[in-house]
Amino acid sequence: MNYEKLMKRAISLADQYKYTAKPNPVVGCIIIKDDKIISEGAHEKFGCNHAEVNAINSAKTKVGKSFESFGELTLICSLEPCNHSGKTGPCTEAIIKSGIKNVVIGALDPNPLVSGKGIESLKKNGISVTINVCSELVKEQNKFFFFKNTYGRPFITAKIASSIDGKSHIVGSKQTWITSKKSREDVQKLRASKDVILTGGNTVVNDNPMMNARVDFLTNQPKKILLSTKTNLNFDAPFFKDADYEIIKERDLDKVVSRFKNTDVTSILVEAGPKLINSFLNEGYVDKLIVYESTSKLGPNGVNWFKEDNAVEKLGFKLESSYKIESDTKKIYIK
Ligand SMILES: NC(=O)c1ccc[n+]([C@@H]2O[C@H](COP(=O)([O-])OP(=O)(O)OC[C@H]3O[C@@H](n4cnc5c(N)ncnc54)[C@H](OP(=O)(O)O)[C@@H]3O)[C@@H](O)[C@H]2O)c1
């Protein structure tokens, strides 16, 4: 049987929950009898049921109606079922207990400690397993999760707003608005897609930002991390008002980044001024750079983002895409 079409359906099912499942990967599951869909499930919310369990529970309500026994069914799941107890029980156990005898998997779990273990456990229990169906799509969909498990650190995106003359802000000023309302709305969505937003002490003091994701859909708010050695921070400021925040006094970025190794965090958005952004760039800790460029100039009182021309290209970045948001241009650079 060609499972690709059904796997793609499981992948799109999973996609609906990318803002509420994070920092977990999104996973979709479909249970079929022959070519008929019996039930569907997804990992909808961090800490809640996994996709396989939701699909199995939904199928249980149809025994004796759409099918007689679970042995007649095939379970199609975008990511390898887990074989360990986390916030919920192992999915392999739920599959084995259900009596399903045929499982189709999109991609193997990238964590070397668990990869292949779920499959092994299913096979040991007499279940036939097919793997790597649309695995590249699953990896792309869960890019941050695969990155973290491959490189041992979160995927880091740096975002900057720049005037057409390459400036960040007016010297000595409080907040400088550079880009349009539409671009700033786009940034809210970008924030919602990340597990952490990280910034520096001067930005929090000068700009007085909230740095949360103000979006009109459900999202797990990113944790806010402030890198600062300041001792006179105003904790009544909006930055400290909501969600989870942490202040890290460390300046060594190797140490800052390695703190995330054994955490759930798979993605970080760095939103800061030229000093901190350049530190991240120069230390090789930026995987993607997003520039929102306006058509206006800040002129001689503006602070340059970079010391030299083509600094981004010299650091090995290439332009991946560039498009207009009203009069601004959003440029995305990758390595
Ligand atoms: N256009 C934009 O997209 C944008 C975005 C954000 C901010 N800004 C502007 O940028 C200005 C501030 O820029 P900035 O670069 O001076 O401040 P920043 O964004 O606060 O970054 C520098 C601060 O980060 C902390 N830091 C910790 N480790 C560091 C490291 N390894 N390298 C560099 N900094 C480290 C230090 O905080 P402590 O000194 O507290 O220890 C340092 O002063 C603001 O006035 C704001 O208007 C512009």
The ligand as an SDF file (V2000), in Angstrom:
LIG
                    3D

 48 52  0  0  0  0  0  0  0  0999 V2000
   16.6130   48.0080   15.5860 N   0  0  0  0  0  0  0  0  0  0  0  0
   16.4840   46.9120   16.2960 C   0  0  0  0  0  0  0  0  0  0  0  0
   16.0860   45.8580   15.7990 O   0  0  0  0  0  0  0  0  0  0  0  0
   16.8330   46.9410   17.7430 C   0  0  0  0  0  0  0  0  0  0  0  0
   16.5170   45.8360   18.5400 C   0  0  0  0  0  0  0  0  0  0  0  0
   16.8500   45.8770   19.8740 C   0  0  0  0  0  0  0  0  0  0  0  0
   17.4880   46.9930   20.3850 C   0  0  0  0  0  0  0  0  0  0  0  0
   17.7750   48.0350   19.5800 N   0  0  0  0  0  0  0  0  0  0  0  0
   18.4570   49.2140   20.0940 C   0  0  0  0  0  0  0  0  0  0  0  0
   19.7270   48.8320   20.5530 O   0  0  0  0  0  0  0  0  0  0  0  0
   20.1070   49.6320   21.6510 C   0  0  0  0  0  0  0  0  0  0  0  0
   20.9480   48.8280   22.5790 C   0  0  0  0  0  0  0  0  0  0  0  0
   21.9170   48.1180   21.8630 O   0  0  0  0  0  0  0  0  0  0  0  0
   23.1230   47.4080   22.5770 P   0  0  0  0  0  0  0  0  0  0  0  0
   23.7360   46.5110   21.5980 O   0  0  0  0  0  0  0  0  0  0  0  0
   23.9510   48.4230   23.2730 O   0  0  0  0  0  0  0  0  0  0  0  0
   22.4240   46.6570   23.7670 O   0  0  0  0  0  0  0  0  0  0  0  0
   21.8190   45.2390   24.0560 P   0  0  0  0  0  0  0  0  0  0  0  0
   20.9020   44.8130   23.0140 O   0  0  0  0  0  0  0  0  0  0  0  0
   21.2570   45.3550   25.4030 O   0  0  0  0  0  0  0  0  0  0  0  0
   23.1000   44.2820   24.0580 O   0  0  0  0  0  0  0  0  0  0  0  0
   24.2310   44.5860   24.7970 C   0  0  0  0  0  0  0  0  0  0  0  0
   24.1020   44.1690   26.2480 C   0  0  0  0  0  0  0  0  0  0  0  0
   23.9220   42.7620   26.3320 O   0  0  0  0  0  0  0  0  0  0  0  0
   24.5640   42.2520   27.4900 C   0  0  0  0  0  0  0  0  0  0  0  0
   25.5490   41.2370   27.0970 N   0  0  0  0  0  0  0  0  0  0  0  0
   25.7410   40.0620   27.7420 C   0  0  0  0  0  0  0  0  0  0  0  0
   26.6300   39.3180   27.1460 N   0  0  0  0  0  0  0  0  0  0  0  0
   27.0610   40.0180   26.0760 C   0  0  0  0  0  0  0  0  0  0  0  0
   28.0020   39.7370   25.0590 C   0  0  0  0  0  0  0  0  0  0  0  0
   28.6850   38.5810   25.0240 N   0  0  0  0  0  0  0  0  0  0  0  0
   28.2270   40.6750   24.1100 N   0  0  0  0  0  0  0  0  0  0  0  0
   27.5340   41.8330   24.1170 C   0  0  0  0  0  0  0  0  0  0  0  0
   26.6190   42.1410   25.0650 N   0  0  0  0  0  0  0  0  0  0  0  0
   26.3850   41.2310   26.0440 C   0  0  0  0  0  0  0  0  0  0  0  0
   25.2090   43.4430   28.1900 C   0  0  0  0  0  0  0  0  0  0  0  0
   24.2260   43.8920   29.1090 O   0  0  0  0  0  0  0  0  0  0  0  0
   24.6190   44.6470   30.4710 P   0  0  0  0  0  0  0  0  0  0  0  0
   25.3840   45.8480   30.0610 O   0  0  0  0  0  0  0  0  0  0  0  0
   23.3120   44.9570   31.0870 O   0  0  0  0  0  0  0  0  0  0  0  0
   25.4290   43.6860   31.2630 O   0  0  0  0  0  0  0  0  0  0  0  0
   25.3630   44.4230   27.0550 C   0  0  0  0  0  0  0  0  0  0  0  0
   25.4230   45.7450   27.4700 O   0  0  0  0  0  0  0  0  0  0  0  0
   18.8250   50.0590   22.2880 C   0  0  0  0  0  0  0  0  0  0  0  0
   18.8990   51.4160   22.6180 O   0  0  0  0  0  0  0  0  0  0  0  0
   17.7270   49.7860   21.2790 C   0  0  0  0  0  0  0  0  0  0  0  0
   17.0220   50.9340   20.9030 O   0  0  0  0  0  0  0  0  0  0  0  0
   17.4710   48.0310   18.2720 C   0  0  0  0  0  0  0  0  0  0  0  0
  1  2  1  0
  2  3  2  0
  2  4  1  0
  4  5  1  0
  4 48  2  0
  5  6  2  0
  6  7  1  0
  7  8  2  0
  8  9  1  0
  8 48  1  0
  9 10  1  0
  9 46  1  0
 10 11  1  0
 11 12  1  0
 11 44  1  0
 12 13  1  0
 13 14  1  0
 14 15  2  0
 14 16  1  0
 14 17  1  0
 17 18  1  0
 18 19  2  0
 18 20  1  0
 18 21  1  0
 21 22  1  0
 22 23  1  0
 23 24  1  0
 23 42  1  0
 24 25  1  0
 25 26  1  0
 25 36  1  0
 26 27  1  0
 26 35  1  0
 27 28  2  0
 28 29  1  0
 29 30  1  0
 29 35  2  0
 30 31  1  0
 30 32  2  0
 32 33  1  0
 33 34  2  0
 34 35  1  0
 36 37  1  0
 36 42  1  0
 37 38  1  0
 38 39  2  0
 38 40  1  0
 38 41  1  0
 42 43  1  0
 44 45  1  0
 44 46  1  0
 46 47  1  0
M  CHG  2   8   1  16  -1
M  END
$$$$
